[in-house]
Amino acid sequence: MRRKGQIGNSISAIVISFALVLSIMPANQVKAAQAAAKVITEDNVETSYETIGEAVTAMTDGDTLCLEQDSNEGFTVPTGEKWKLSVGKHSYSGRISIRLEAGLELVDGNYTDGFMLDGRYINGETYITIDDGVTADKYAGQIMERWTQPEQWLKEDEDAEEQYIVETSTSLPYKVGNQRYASSVRATNDITDGDTLYIVEDTDRGLLGDNYLFKTYNIDAGNHKVGGDLYIPKGATLISGTFLGYVYIGDFTVTDKCRFTKDTANTLRYICDDDTKLVPDSEGYLTFVPARASDKLVSCNGKTYVYAEHAFENMSGDQVNTLTFTGDYDAVISFPYNKKCKLDFGEYSPKEFIENFGELEIVSGVFDKDANGENNCLVSYKPITISGGYFNHFDFWDGDWGTPEYIIKGGTFSSYAYEQIKDKLAEGYKAVYQNGNYVVKSLQSDVKLTGWQEIDNKWYYYNADGEKTTDWQNVDGKWYYMNNDGVMQTGWQSIGGSWYYMNESGAMLTGWQSIGGNWYYMNGSGAMLTGWQSIGGNWYYMNGSGEMLTGWQNIGGSWYYMNGSGAMLTGWQYISGQWYYMNSSGVWMK
């Protein structure tokens, strides 16, 4: 008990002593234990603060702001001052504004999603330096090439998924005047109206021109290949080069010395005029060439076009516009918002997918395989009506917009396509199975079914007058049996006191048939035989179920022997090591 009391007294003494220490500890040291940041001056004087805001308020030119914990608190580097930011082992996701003639050096740390730099490199008046110790989430705002020096480049960190690091670049593919750049943004920042941005080596960095500067310039890649996306400013001219990425369109000019991939070219159809088109060269790249009259496959409101996009631009917004095609069309068709369109392909086919943002009705066309041998695809943002056309290898896709609405009032559908639209038939319409396809017709129309028809997974046969048949029917030289409801029968059927067997296709079988591991014989009328039967010069015995018997059989009080093929044996027979004699009737003579 005394030991317990002594322990308690010791603990009390420690607590009192700790409290005394705290009471005499300098105030700034107490604050440091709760600090969010500290400021280090150029003279290495450190001061801690509870918030970044307090630390920033105390910052002066040349100071370093050091984070002591993860933060998303933003701040502003004021005009004329040069600061450093050290995140250390922490993460930062705030927004930093950099005023003109100000600068910021990112010393280290991880910059995560939400981080944003608000400022711009303009003629050296505003700057940012990113040191090697910096990493950034892939989507961490604008830690972008615009902020790196001409010899630097942001590279993906192989050791840290979804992060970038700063590396010194030996590649300087962009040239303005006599100056080379690693960054296309830095290059376009320095370019002037009417000048030329040269791409002097192959690059996968694309062209991320600063469109906010509203400059007009030429882009000349010569014989080089340019990967990555291309952001081409309004008014620019694309002189030459081979471009592999997507083109984000301003309003620019392209010469016939430029080459594009198929995917890139699809975006460029918008800037083709009615007298030019894109065609593949010997290497499969697409180039601009003059269009012939026969190349104008699209017509709308009395005018003809090379590409559907040109027709869209000239469509009326207050009437239904019929888009007519006079040949197969190998480009994506994207029907615009707030336009009413009818798609009339006649006997021709789209060879790329179709997407709809307006009021669209498909009235004709063959919708089958695309140019790559894949299924055609229709994705619709708004309800679409189908009143005609043949849909074979065709997918109705919901994209990322949710389940689209298809209103089916006509058309012919393969079994594959029908499964996708069978629940989307408009009220007053039905699908009729004809010649291997489903044809959608109005209930008010005079629909006459003839021949074989599959309805609700059952088969029926309609005569030339459109009447559903029952009983025995001879179709193309084969006999079928339909019950009183007209449903075609398969398998064993007892009809008129005899048994018949219909295969999976419903055709009646005759002659020898192996069914379920047993042999049966159906006569020329299809009736299953039982008892003794003379077939092909041999005698066989079928039991009451019609099964052919083999081996020793006692029939009518006499013994008979049937070989493995079921044929009755006569005369001397050596069976299981012994001789037996069967008379001419097959009876064993004991």
DRENKE-291731 format. One record per residue (C-alpha): x, y, z; residue in one letter. Coordinates in steps of 0.02 Angstrom, whole numbers, plus 50000, padded with zeros to 5 digits. Example, Ala and Ser with C-alpha at 12.3 -4.5 7.8 and 13.67 -1.06 7.14 Angstrom:
506154977550390A/506844994750357S/
% end
This chain:
500005000050000M/501445011650039R/502235007749871R/500615012549782K/500555028849876G/502365032449833Q/502025029449647I/500545041149651G/501575054649736N/502945052649603S/501705054749460I/500985070349540S/502725077449558A/503095074349373I/501495082749317V/501845097849427I/503625099049363S/503025098149179F/501775111949212A/503155122749288L/504225119849133V/502815125349021L/502525140749127S/504315146649103I/504495140748918M/504655155348795P/503035159548708A/503745157048534N/504245139148578Q/502495134948637V/501835141748474K/503085131348376A/502315115348442A/500695120148353Q/501465128348200A/500775126448024A/502255135247943A/503855144347977K/504765158347888V/506645157747860I/507475174047812T/509005175647703E/509975177447867D/509295160547926N/508175167848059V/506715155948089E/504995160848154T/503525148948172S/501685152948145Y/500045144448181E/499355147548006T/500055149747833I/499135166347823G/500095173047972E/501735166847898A/501365174547728V/500955191247807T/502675191147885A/503585186347723M/504765198547637T/505815197847480D/507035183147483G/506165173647625D/505745155047623T/504035148547677L/504195131247755C/502655120447784L/502595110547945E/501065100347897Q/499975095847747D/498975110747687S/497775117347555N/497855135447613E/498225147147468G/499235163247466F/499875177147351T/501665182047308V/501555201047298P/502225211847157T/504115213347151G/504515200047281E/505445183747260K/504965169547379W/505395151447406K/504175137647457L/504785122147547S/503435108947574V/504695096347642G/503955079147672K/502195086247670H/500895088547532S/500185104747467Y/498575107147368S/498205125747383G/498145139647253R/499595151747235I/499425168347144S/501025176347077I/500955194747037R/501915203546899L/503765205546927E/503635192647065A/504405175447076G/504245158947167L/505455144447184E/504695127447227L/506085119347329V/505375102247371D/503815092747422G/502345084147340N/501035095047254Y/499375085947246T/497715087147156D/496955104347183G/498615113747174F/498545128547057M/499755141947002L/498885158146956D/500065168746854G/500945168846687R/502695169746620Y/502695185946520I/504325192846458N/505205187746617G/504115198846726E/503395184046820T/504365168246850Y/504335151646939I/505755139346968T/505425120947001I/506875111847084D/507285093347064D/506565088947233G/504795092747178V/503525079347133T/501735082247080A/500165072047055D/499765070146871K/498225081146888Y/498955093747010A/498365109446924G/499575119846825Q/501295113446868I/501515114346683M/502855116546554E/502455135146549R/503335137046715W/504915127246680T/506475134546606Q/506825131546420P/508025117446459E/506845108946583Q/505415096946559W/504145088746672L/504335069846661K/503295055946736E/504135048346888D/504335029746856E/504535026247042D/502975035647095A/501365031747004E/500415046746935E/501795059046979Q/502965070546884Y/504715076246918I/505785089946841V/507195084546727E/508455093646621T/507985091046440S/509225087846302T/507805089546176S/507405107046118L/506195103745974P/505385120945965Y/506225135845883K/505745154045870V/507035164645781G/508715158545845N/508045152846014Q/507715134346051R/506455128246180Y/505985112146269A/504245119146301S/503035124046162S/502145135446285V/503735145146320R/504065145946134A/502345152846095T/502485165146237N/504005172546151D/503295172345974I/502595187845889T/501155189945768D/501575183845593G/503135174545650D/503445155845627T/503585142445760L/504755129145691Y/504775111245755I/506535105545713V/506545087545775E/505305073445804D/504385075845968T/502985067546066D/502575083346164R/501305089946041G/500965108346033L/500225116746186L/500165134446122G/499595147946240D/497965152946158N/497625166046290Y/498935177146209L/497865178246051F/499365177945936K/499305173045752T/500815163345689Y/501385149745570N/501805131945627I/503105122945521D/503675105445570A/504555101945404G/504805083145383N/504655079545568H/503325069745663K/502385078145804V/501525066945930G/500385072346070G/498925084246057D/498975100345959L/498145116046024Y/498185127445873I/497685145445903P/496395154645802K/497115162245645G/498665151145638A/499285142345481T/499905124445488L/501265124045355I/502005106445354S/502365091045460G/501635074145508T/500445075745654F/499985060545757L/498895067245898G/497205075445908Y/496995093045845V/496005104945954Y/495285116945830I/495335135545831G/495035143345661D/496625139745566F/497295135745393T/498105119445337V/499205117445182T/499335101845074D/501075098345146K/500335092445311C/499965074245350R/498835067045483F/498325050545559T/496575044445530K/496015049445705D/496785066545689T/496015069145519A/494275066045587N/494445081945689T/495065091445538L/493555088145430R/492795103445511Y/494075114745430I/493985106845256C/493025117445135D/491825110345005D/493205109244876D/494465098944976T/494495081945059K/495685070945155L/496405055745065V/497735042945119P/499485043845048D/500665029245014S/501085027645200E/499285028445257G/499335046445318Y/497945058145262L/498245074045164T/497175087645090F/496805086544903V/495535095044789P/493845086444793A/492985080644634R/491125081644607A/490985062944640S/491785065344812D/490305075544871K/489285061644948L/488175072245060V/486725083345008S/485565093945112C/484325107645066N/484855107844884G/486745108844915K/488085095344905T/489555093045023Y/491095082345049V/490795080545236Y/489225080045340A/489905093445458E/489775106345319H/487965101745294A/487635103845480F/488325121445476E/487065126145340N/485555117245413M/483995126545462S/483625126245648G/481735127745630D/481365113945503Q/481735095645474V/483315093945369N/483545078145266T/485355072545251L/485525061745095T/487055051045053F/487515044944879T/488865032744934G/489655024045083D/490275036945209Y/491875033545307D/491855047645436A/491035049445605V/489335057645591I/488925068645741S/487195076345728F/487185093545810P/486155100745951Y/484545110045914N/484405103245736K/483055091945665K/483765079145544C/483245064245441K/484625052145391L/484355044745218D/485735032745166F/484715023745034G/485655007944990E/487295014445061Y/488155012245229S/489035022645362P/490775015845393K/491065024445560E/489965026745713F/488525039045725I/488185050145876E/486645060845898N/486375076645999F/484825083045910G/483165076745845E/483625062645727L/482615050345624E/483445036445524I/482405032445369V/483555021145266S/485285013645249G/486264997745278V/487014997645453F/488244983445464D/490134982145486K/491194997945494D/492805001045398A/493794990845526N/492644975945522G/491864980345689E/490014982745723N/489264999345673N/488775009345826C/487455022445865L/487575032646024V/486225045246060S/486105059246187Y/484285062846142K/482865051346086P/483075044745910I/481745037845794T/482085023345675I/480805021445536S/481835012145406G/483495004345363G/484294987245384Y/485224984345547F/486344968945549N/487974970245645H/487454985645739F/487574991245921D/486445003646009F/487625010846139W/487225021546290D/488955029446299G/489205039646457D/487505047946446W/486395034746520G/485195023446427T/484655031846264P/482885031746202E/482575023446034Y/480845024645960I/480655010545833I/479325013245699K/480095003245557G/481654995045492G/482314977445472T/483384969945611F/484464954645624S/484184943645776S/485704952045857Y/485074969745828A/483284965245871Y/483784959546045E/484364977346079Q/482774986046022I/481374973446051K/480794982846205D/480854999646117K/479484997145987L/478345012345976A/476545010146028E/475515003045884G/476994993845805Y/477544975745804K/478994965445741A/478664951645615V/479924937845583Y/480234936145397Q/481624927545303N/482804926945452G/482534945045509N/481304955145611Y/480314968045514V/479454981845614V/477744986745547K/476244996345603S/474824986345679L/473674995845560Q/474604989545408S/474044973945314D/475394962145372V/475284944845293K/476414931745367L/476984917845253T/478184903245273G/479104899245433W/478914911945573Q/479724911745746E/478584919845874I/478994919746060D/480314906146032N/479054894745944K/478984890545760W/477434891545651Y/477124888945466Y/475974900545368Y/475304895745197N/475264906945043A/473634914545103D/474424919645268G/473474906245365E/474314897445511K/474384878645475T/474064863645589T/474264844645574D/475484836945449W/476324848945327Q/477524845045185N/478764859445167V/480154858345038D/479994839345030G/480034836445219K/478584832445336W/478234842745492Y/476874841445623Y/476004856745696M/474874854645848N/473134862145861N/473914879045903D/475034878145750G/476634875645850V/477934864845761M/478324848945860Q/479994840745893T/480534824245972G/479394809246000W/477584812245954Q/476094800345965S/474964804245818I/473474793845760G/473984778745864G/475784778445799S/477414785545862W/478474797545758Y/480114806345788Y/480474824245732M/482244831045739N/482754847845813E/482214856345653S/480494848045663G/480764836745511A/480014819345526M/481304805145520L/481184788645426T/482244772745418G/483494767645550W/483764780745685Q/484884780745838S/483954790145975I/484484791046156G/485734776846134G/484464764846057N/484054760145877W/482314762245805Y/481564759445633Y/480304771445557M/479404765945399N/479194776645245G/477754785745329S/478814789445482G/477874777545598A/478954768345724M/478894749245701L/478804735845835T/478914716645838G/479704706345699W/480214716545547Q/481044711145385S/482204725145332I/483494724245195G/483414705145185G/483654702645372N/482454699945517W/482484711345668Y/481484712045827Y/480894728545906M/480134727946079N/478534736646127G/479474753246143S/480194751345969G/481984747746029E/482954735645920M/483544720446021L/485224711546011T/485944695446087G/484894680846154W/483034684646158Q/481564673646214N/480114677846101I/478474668046102G/479274654146206G/480724651646083S/482524657446090W/483304668145954Y/484994676245935Y/485254693845858M/486984699645815N/487724716745861G/486794724645714S/485144717045774G/484984704545629A/484264687245675M/485484672845645L/485114655645570T/486124639545549G/487644634845651W/488294649145760Q/489804649445876Y/489264659946025I/490254662846185S/491334647446155G/489944635546108Q/489054629745949W/487204632445927Y/486034628045786Y/484604639745734M/483324633445608N/482784643545456S/481554653245567S/482974657745686G/482354646545827V/483734638145929W/483574619445914M/484054612446083K/
% end
